[in-house]
């Protein structure tokens, strides 16, 4: 049996930020998230769940609104 691999993608977050006209700098200021964390997210790397929750609180949305999970 082949093991499924999973990867995350933050395209929904970037789209939502465009739709709401919010820059990465503005979101960082609202959430206190480090620039290095945004760099990880830009590269579709994993970040801590508490970071995603802070983003959801700031954007008034759910996790599924900012992250896609891809199986490959």
Phi, psi and omega in degrees: 000129182277133180279131179284142175255146182233139175224152181260159181212134185254021179306319179299324178294312182298321178295316180298320179297321177295314181299323181267003179055050179243129179274165176299322179298318178295317180293320176300317180296321180290328189253342183073023181277137182291149177302326180295329177291319177295327176296317177300316181294324178296333178263012180056041175263162180290142171231164183296147180300323180297331176294314179296323178294319178298320177295316179300317179297318181291325183266357180056057182212182178255169180302320181291350176275346184239347184228137170249144176249125181248133175258140178215000000 
